């Protein structure tokens, strides 16, 4: 059995290295030629332009690993089948599941590696690359925001401002509505301006405070300055954040989604993208499972047919994954369901094919 496993890994590993390198190179070159004209038009130094494009390498490697793993598995089984070596393996009583186990274990390691590579390397480099690219292209990344709205304290405090100035952490023409613990109206505060203070509170200026009196009448109170503990939402909530989920590590993405949710802003689109990060990392295991399940199925044109069948199944997985992500973003499926259900479905399909493969 050890000899058979060594035989499979000797076929699989060289194709894996070659395939990952080849597809990474193709993706990096594609990125270079797609963006190079922008830098040339703005007379950006050629060395800087190439440097930014090469910083796409870790992200390209993440995309290339599943493709390279699928081609490596298909070529490995195809070559073994074309040389009739699979007949010797299956004739000795070794089932396909046991024979393919080392390759699946290596694919599982690749999946873990993809996740770590993305979170620890690709995301920080992508963020740095985008910042450098924007600087060279003269694109300003303003955090100022018009019509800034936020909900905090579990829905008890509502902020509505005409404008947020990030440089001075200032809200202009601010209205704050505060509800009591039973979510009944407590007070409304209209302020010309609010400035974030180091104490962690908003300092409201030129305020009109509306509240109910003892007899139910509406009282109005004028104050030059006003602050209270409930009006303490962090300025980051009002900031116009132009970052994408792909620029955030797992920890940053979770915190940002929680902030969006707490502020009453749309968050399901970003949550769906975040959960899809996990299924993307697990893709190498899935595509290798497909290729392994199809390895002993064909008797003629083994290499070509196994490669085409694996490619069709993998393409179907990517299409279903895209559709499920779209359904999650539209709110038809929950973000976690849109990520997990398609993967578990294709995983069950691959396991069934591997178990019932003809040997």
LUMZARO-18446 format. One line per field, with one value per residue (C-alpha): x, y, z; residue number from 1; residue in three letters. Coordinates in steps of 0.5 Angstrom, whole numbers, plus 500, padded with zeros to 3 digits. Layout:
<votors>
xx	(X  ...);
yy	(Y  ...);
zz	(Z  ...);
resi	(NUM  ...);
resn	(ALA  ...);
</votors>
This chain:
<votors>
xx	(500  506  508  502  501  508  507  501  504  510  505  501  506  510  504  501  508  508  500  500  506  504  497  500  504  498  494  500  501  494  494  500  497  490  493  499  496  493  500  503  498  499  507  508  515  515  519  513  508  511  512  505  503  508  504  498  502  500  492  494  497  491  487  492  492  485  486  493  491  485  489  495  490  487  493  496  490  490  497  497  490  494  500  495  498  491  489  495  493  485  487  491  485  486  480  480  478  485  489  487  487  494  492  486  490  495  489  486  493  493  486  489  495  490  486  493  496  490  489  496  500  495  490  495  499  493  491  498  498  491  494  500  496  491  497  501  494  492  486  484  481  476  473  468  460  454  447  451  446  447  444  447  445  441  437  436  440  439  444  442  447  448  455  461  468  473  479  476  471  465  458  454  447  446  439  439  433  434  429  428  429  422  424  419  421  425  428  430  436  438  445  448  455  458  465  468  472  477  473  469  463  460  460  454  453  448  442  435  433  425  422  416  414  410  403  405  407  413  418  424  431  436  443  450  453  451  453  451  453  448  451  458  458  465  466  469  461  460  466  465  469  471  475  473  472  478  482  480  483  478  479  478  472  468  469  467  461  459  459  455  450  450  449  443  447  447  451  449  453  459  457  456  463  466  463  465  472  472  469  474  480  476  476  483  480  473  476  482  476  472  478  480  473  473  480  478  472  474  477  479  482  483  487  483  476  478  481  474  470  474  473  466  464  469  466  459  461  464  457  453  458  457  449  449  453  448  442  445  446  439  437  434  439  442  450  452  447  449  456  455  450  453  459  456  452  458  462  457  457  464  464  459  462  469  465  461  467  469  475);
yy	(500  505  504  505  512  514  512  517  523  522  523  529  533  535  537  541  545  546  548  553  556  557  559  564  567  567  571  576  577  579  584  587  588  590  596  598  603  607  608  609  614  618  617  613  610  603  600  603  600  593  593  594  589  584  585  582  575  572  574  570  564  564  563  559  553  550  550  547  542  540  539  536  531  530  529  524  519  520  518  512  510  511  507  502  502  503  496  494  498  496  489  488  490  497  501  508  511  509  510  517  518  521  526  528  529  534  538  539  542  546  549  550  554  558  561  562  565  570  572  573  575  577  581  586  586  587  593  596  595  599  605  605  605  610  615  614  615  621  618  621  616  621  619  625  623  626  624  620  616  611  607  605  602  596  601  606  612  614  619  623  628  632  631  628  631  626  630  634  628  633  632  638  639  633  630  625  621  617  612  609  602  600  603  609  616  620  626  629  633  638  641  645  641  636  635  628  629  625  623  618  623  627  635  638  645  650  645  644  639  636  632  630  634  631  632  630  637  638  641  645  647  651  649  652  645  639  631  625  618  615  619  616  612  612  616  610  609  615  615  613  607  605  599  592  586  583  588  586  580  576  580  586  584  581  588  592  587  588  596  596  592  596  602  600  600  594  589  582  583  584  578  574  575  574  567  565  566  560  556  559  556  549  549  545  540  539  540  534  530  531  529  523  520  521  518  511  512  512  507  511  518  517  524  528  525  526  533  535  532  535  542  541  539  545  550  548  549  556  558  555  559  565  564  563  569  573  570  571  579  579  577  570  566  568  569  563  558  561  559  553  549  549  547  541  539  539  535  530  529  528  523  519  519  517  511  509  509  503  500);
zz	(500  502  495  491  495  494  486  487  490  485  480  483  487  481  477  483  483  476  475  481  478  471  473  478  473  468  473  475  468  466  472  469  462  465  469  466  461  467  470  463  461  468  467  473  474  470  476  481  476  476  483  485  480  483  490  487  487  494  491  485  488  492  486  483  488  487  479  480  485  480  474  478  481  474  470  476  475  468  467  471  468  461  463  466  473  476  474  478  484  483  482  488  492  494  494  491  497  500  494  494  501  501  495  499  506  502  499  506  508  502  504  511  508  503  509  513  507  505  512  514  507  502  505  508  502  498  502  502  494  493  498  494  487  489  491  485  481  485  487  494  499  503  509  510  509  507  510  516  520  525  531  537  544  541  538  543  540  533  530  523  521  515  514  518  517  519  519  525  528  527  526  523  523  528  531  536  538  545  547  554  556  553  547  548  546  552  548  542  541  535  535  530  531  535  536  539  545  548  554  549  548  543  545  542  541  540  542  543  547  547  552  555  562  568  565  558  555  550  554  550  553  550  551  549  550  552  553  556  556  551  546  545  538  536  530  526  525  521  517  509  509  502  504  501  505  501  504  512  516  519  526  522  518  524  528  522  520  527  527  521  524  530  526  523  516  511  513  509  503  507  511  505  502  509  510  502  504  508  502  498  502  502  495  494  498  494  487  488  491  484  480  485  484  477  476  475  471  464  460  454  453  460  461  457  459  467  466  462  467  473  470  469  476  479  474  476  484  482  479  484  489  486  485  493  494  490  494  500  498  496  503  500  504  510  509  513  509  502  504  507  504  497  499  503  497  493  498  499  492  491  497  494  487  490  494  488  483  479  481);
resi	(1  2  3  4  5  6  7  8  9  10  11  12  13  14  15  16  17  18  19  20  21  22  23  24  25  26  27  28  29  30  31  32  33  34  35  36  37  38  39  40  41  42  43  44  45  46  47  48  49  50  51  52  53  54  55  56  57  58  59  60  61  62  63  64  65  66  67  68  69  70  71  72  73  74  75  76  77  78  79  80  81  82  83  84  85  86  87  88  89  90  91  92  93  94  95  96  97  98  99  100  101  102  103  104  105  106  107  108  109  110  111  112  113  114  115  116  117  118  119  120  121  122  123  124  125  126  127  128  129  130  131  132  133  134  135  136  137  138  139  140  141  142  143  144  145  146  147  148  149  150  151  152  153  154  155  156  157  158  159  160  161  162  163  164  165  166  167  168  169  170  171  172  173  174  175  176  177  178  179  180  181  182  183  184  185  186  187  188  189  190  191  192  193  194  195  196  197  198  199  200  201  202  203  204  205  206  207  208  209  210  211  212  213  214  215  216  217  218  219  220  221  222  223  224  225  226  227  228  229  230  231  232  233  234  235  236  237  238  239  240  241  242  243  244  245  246  247  248  249  250  251  252  253  254  255  256  257  258  259  260  261  262  263  264  265  266  267  268  269  270  271  272  273  274  275  276  277  278  279  280  281  282  283  284  285  286  287  288  289  290  291  292  293  294  295  296  297  298  299  300  301  302  303  304  305  306  307  308  309  310  311  312  313  314  315  316  317  318  319  320  321  322  323  324  325  326  327  328  329  330  331  332  333  334  335  336  337  338  339  340  341  342  343  344  345  346  347  348  349  350  351  352  353  354  355  356  357  358  359);
resn	(UNK  UNK  UNK  UNK  UNK  UNK  UNK  UNK  UNK  UNK  UNK  UNK  UNK  UNK  UNK  UNK  UNK  UNK  UNK  UNK  UNK  UNK  UNK  UNK  UNK  UNK  UNK  UNK  UNK  UNK  UNK  UNK  UNK  UNK  UNK  UNK  UNK  UNK  UNK  UNK  UNK  UNK  UNK  UNK  UNK  UNK  UNK  UNK  UNK  UNK  UNK  UNK  UNK  UNK  UNK  UNK  UNK  UNK  UNK  UNK  UNK  UNK  UNK  UNK  UNK  UNK  UNK  UNK  UNK  UNK  UNK  UNK  UNK  UNK  UNK  UNK  UNK  UNK  UNK  UNK  UNK  UNK  UNK  UNK  UNK  UNK  UNK  UNK  UNK  UNK  UNK  UNK  UNK  UNK  UNK  UNK  UNK  UNK  UNK  UNK  UNK  UNK  UNK  UNK  UNK  UNK  UNK  UNK  UNK  UNK  UNK  UNK  UNK  UNK  UNK  UNK  UNK  UNK  UNK  UNK  UNK  UNK  UNK  UNK  UNK  UNK  UNK  UNK  UNK  UNK  UNK  UNK  UNK  UNK  UNK  UNK  UNK  UNK  UNK  UNK  UNK  UNK  UNK  UNK  UNK  UNK  UNK  UNK  UNK  UNK  UNK  UNK  UNK  UNK  UNK  UNK  UNK  UNK  UNK  UNK  UNK  UNK  UNK  UNK  UNK  UNK  UNK  UNK  UNK  UNK  UNK  UNK  UNK  UNK  UNK  UNK  UNK  UNK  UNK  UNK  UNK  UNK  UNK  UNK  UNK  UNK  UNK  UNK  UNK  UNK  UNK  UNK  UNK  UNK  UNK  UNK  UNK  UNK  UNK  UNK  UNK  UNK  UNK  UNK  UNK  UNK  UNK  UNK  UNK  UNK  UNK  UNK  UNK  UNK  UNK  UNK  UNK  UNK  UNK  UNK  UNK  UNK  UNK  UNK  UNK  UNK  UNK  UNK  UNK  UNK  UNK  UNK  UNK  UNK  UNK  UNK  UNK  UNK  UNK  UNK  UNK  UNK  UNK  UNK  UNK  UNK  UNK  UNK  UNK  UNK  UNK  UNK  UNK  UNK  UNK  UNK  UNK  UNK  UNK  UNK  UNK  UNK  UNK  UNK  UNK  UNK  UNK  UNK  UNK  UNK  UNK  UNK  UNK  UNK  UNK  UNK  UNK  UNK  UNK  UNK  UNK  UNK  UNK  UNK  UNK  UNK  UNK  UNK  UNK  UNK  UNK  UNK  UNK  UNK  UNK  UNK  UNK  UNK  UNK  UNK  UNK  UNK  UNK  UNK  UNK  UNK  UNK  UNK  UNK  UNK  UNK  UNK  UNK  UNK  UNK  UNK  UNK  UNK  UNK  UNK  UNK  UNK  UNK  UNK  UNK  UNK  UNK  UNK  UNK  UNK  UNK  UNK  UNK  UNK  UNK  UNK  UNK  UNK  UNK  UNK  UNK  UNK  UNK  UNK  UNK  UNK  UNK  UNK  UNK  UNK  UNK  UNK  UNK  UNK  UNK  UNK  UNK  UNK  UNK);
</votors>
